[in-house]
Amino acid sequence: MQATSARYEQSKAQSAEFTRLVLGHLGRHDNSFNPVNFAVWYEFVAGNNTRLNQALAQMQAATPQVSDDMLAALYEDCIAEPAAQSVQDISLQLQTLMTDVQGSAERAGARAGAYGEQLGDLALAFSQQAASGIKPLVSRMIENTSVMSESTRMLVSEVAACRLEIGRLSDELSRALDDAQLDPLTQILNRKGFDDSLSAMMKTPLAKGRIHALMLFDIDRFKQVNDQYGHVMGDQVIKAVAEALQACLAQTEPHALARYGGEEYALVLPSCLMEDATELAEKIRQRAKAIRLRDRRTKDVTISITISGGIATYKPGEQAGTFIERADRALYQSKWAGRDRVTVG
């Protein structure tokens, strides 16, 4: 995946020209002015995404109108993976551009107003000297200047409204990007959110005596829950464990909690002390063990669970896959040792 800086290294003038071209495509194909459509056309005019450009060129050759649904499919197929940061950068570029445009328009309006005042003074001077031939000409110039001032005032107003809309879209985009990294069942991070958080932690320098910790937790004998009580109850167990982990982390910052997959959870704990990490893991294990769920039919308490955990500390220079594998091995050592425990790898 290309880095964002490589994908969008255009100057302000180039990005402004790209924006003009994008707006032309959106209008020509009667597309909605939403962040996804803008991102697809921006990538197209920027020419950085060969796969997207080929697919979109073929699509335009086959149909006179590229619909919103077609653009959404292209977005998912060709730019969904890097889009989270890329589309956000586009939105920020637009905000910067609109700020600059508004500033230019405001300065132009101020200049036009001053020009009108100067011409007014000139007309007064001429009128006092009975320069009848010059006075009408200067009056017309004042009228034209007044029209120009009003036009510029309208431009400033329109650009300000456009900035508000861009800001709204940016907020909407931020919410969409946040949602894209959340697991819908538990409302904690999904695997993509975990990957990003782990990558960010691994790039963060450490103070002396501090560690970067990765914890993996897995619900013990979860298949039996599904087999005996059904998947609806299984989902309730998954949610209950996620809530237990969140409760334990309420006073712990920074951290990133994710549903790693199925009944497995991952906790990214940057720049902590080793004893704090092990104490937190034990607290999480005990909190999960205290969970009690009722059978939705009989209302009786029928389910109690345990979890097993594994902890690994980051070794500078190692790959993310190796780091995760060490935490996973520690987790399965807990499983093999009888479950309901935490192992430091």
Secondary structure, DSSP 4 states (H G I P E B T S, - for coil): ---HHHHS---HHHHHHHHHHHHHHHHHTT----HHHHHHHHHHHHT--HHHHHHHHHHHHH-S---HHHHHHHIIIIIHHHHHHHHHHHHHHHHHHHHHHHHHHHHHHHHHHHHHHHHHHHHHHHHHTT-TTTHHHHHHHHHHHHHHHHHHHHHHHHHHHHHHHHHHHHHHHHHHHHHHTB-TTT-SB-HHHHHHHHHHHHTS---TT-EEEEEEEEETTHHHHHHHH-HHHHHHHHHHHHHHHHHHTTT--S-EEEEEETTEEEEEEEEE-HHHHHHHHHHHHHHHHT-EEE-TTT--EEEE--EEEEEEEPPTT--HHHHHHHHHHHHHHHHHTTSS-EEE-
